[in-house]
Amino acid sequence: MKARTVLLLGVLIVVAAAVTYTFTGSEDPEDYIERIEDERERQFKFIRFNIDSPLTEEQKNNFKELSFFPIDPKYKVTARMVPIEIKKVRNVAMTDGTTQRYIEHSYAEFTIDNIPLRLLLLQDVNEADKRNFFVAFADDTSTVETYGGGRYINARQTGKNSITIDFNLAYNPYCAYNPDFACPIPPRENLMNIAIYAGEKNYEE
């Protein structure tokens, strides 16, 4: 079957949480955990039942659950946005050898376990809401506990110079479930030398 290009259809899975809510430090931890669990349940239902799911009908018949790391609030960070002064359009490589156009917008700088980290924030050239960003990343769990081709986060700018990145909402690209889909490959800037024990684990049939 010819590979099909995914224009971030993962948005339909978990973007509701990443885009529509702003989590502050004052939110009760139990409420936060419940919120993430609700998003994971919606993600499961999308993958299992939705017509736009990447699963084949045969896969759907055998699909029982998604696998996640335990929810850990430390992996939800407020990062400082460092703008790229001269913004360029990058042709991001896809898994089928094609490319997809994104704007190199800024860098998100933050720490986890006192380790300074930095991720490139990309923005789809057709994105209408300029507060929404796409993060494709890989880390030391990739090819072990998580999908070798990396994972995605849909991040939301929460202040003039800040953005919320919640690794508990990291999700697999469609090609993790079905190789007939083409997915953006994480840029070299987002290959993290740290294990992110948060978000979705690798899909196993």
N, C-alpha and C positions, 0 to 999 in steps of 0.2 A: 504494500500500500504506500502510495506517495506520502511523504512527510507533510504534515500540515503545520503552518506557522501559527503559534499561539500569541495573540495580541494581549497578553496579560489577563487571560481569562481567570487566573487565580484570584483576581479582584473579586469575583463573585463568591469566592469561598470564604475568605477571612478579612477582606478589606473593610467590611463594616466596622469591625473593631478598631482597625488601625486608622481609619479615616474619620469616623463619626464620633469617637469619644475622646475626651481629653482627661487622662488620669492624673490626678494630682497626689502629692504626698500625703494629703489629708484623708484620702479614701481608705476605708477600712480594709485591711488585708483580706478578710474573708469575702468581702464584696468583690475585691479584685480577682480572687481565685474563682469565685462563682462566675464572674464575667468571662474569664478565659475559658472555663469549662463550657459555658454556653456557646462560645464561638467555635470551640472544637466540635461540639455536637452538631452545629450548623454545617461545619466543614464536612463532617462524616456524612450527613444527609445529602449534601450536594454531590459528593463523590459517589455515593451509593445509588441515588435516585434521579439526579438531574439529567436532562437530555444532553446537556453540554459537558457532562462528566467525561474525563479522558479514558475511563474504563470501557472496555468492550462489554457487550452484553454477557458474555461468558464470565468475564472477570467480576461483573456485578453480582452474578448468581453466587459466586464463592466469596464475596467480600463481606467480612464480619466487623472489622474495626480498623481505625487508624492507630498508629503507635506514636506516643509522645513522651518526651522527658517530663518528669514531675514539674509542676509550675513553681517557679522560683522568682520572687519579685526582684531579686538583685539583677536579673537579666532584662529588666525594664529600665532604660536609662534616658535621662534628658541630656542631649548632646548639644554642644556649641556648634553652630553653623559658621564655617569659614568660607565665605564666598570665593568663587573663582572669578577673578576680575574680567578676564577675557574668556567668555563662555564659548565653547565650541560644540558642534554636533559630532557625536561619536557614532560610528557604525559598529554597534556591539555585535560580536560574533554569535551566531546561533548554532545549535547542535547539529543542524543539517548542512552547515557550510554557508548559509546565507547570512545576512546582517539585518539589524533593526536599528533605526535612528533614535538616539536619545541625546538630550542636552546635558553636557557636563556642568552641573549647576554649582555645587559646593562640596565641602567636606564636613562630615560630622565627627567631632572630636569628643571623646568621653573616656571613662575608665571603668574597668571591671576588675575587682580584686586588686585595686591599686595599679593595674597595668594600663598604661595609656594606649588608646586604640583610635583608629581613624578609618572612616569609610567614605568612599565616593558616593555622593548622592546624584542619581540620574533622574531626569524628568523626560517623559515621553514628549516628543515634539508636538503631539496633538493634545497634550493635557490641558484641559480647560481651567481647572482649579490649580493655581500656581503654588498652593500650599502642600500639594501632594507629591511625594517622591517615591522612587523605586530603588530598592537596595537588593542587589544580588551579591551573595557572599558565599565563601567557603571557609572552613575552619578545620581544626585538627580532628574533628569527629567525622569529617567527610571521608567517604569510602569505608568507614568503620561502622559507627552507629547511624550515620546519616547518609543521604544520597551523595554519591561521588561528584555529581555535577553541580553541587551547591544548593543553596536554598534562597528563598526570597522573603522580603518584608516590604509591605506597603506602609511607608512612614508619613507622618503628618507634622507639618511645621506648627509648633504650639506657641511660639513667641517671635519677636522681631528677629532674634538671632539664636533661636533654640528649636530643637526638633525632638520628638519622642520616638525612640527606637525600642520596640518591645520584641526581644528575641523569643519570648514565649509564644508569639504569634508567627514565628518563622514557619513557612510552609514549603512543600516540595513543588517543583515545576511539574508540568504535565508529563514531560518526558520521563519522569521518575516512575510513572505508572504505565506509560505506553510509548514505546520508541517511535511510533508513527507521528508523534508531535515534535515540533522544533521549539526549542526554548533558549532564551538568552543565557550565555555563559558568563559567570561572574568576571568582572574586569580584574586585571592583575592587582590593582590597588586594594581590592577587597578580598584578597587571600590572607586570612587572619592566622597568625601564629599563636593561636590560643584555642582551647576546646570550649565551644559554646554548648553546654549541656542544657539546652532549652529548645522548645519548639518541636516540630515534627521530626520523627525518626524515619529511617528508610522504609519504603513500602516493600512488603514481602507477600507474594501471592500465596 
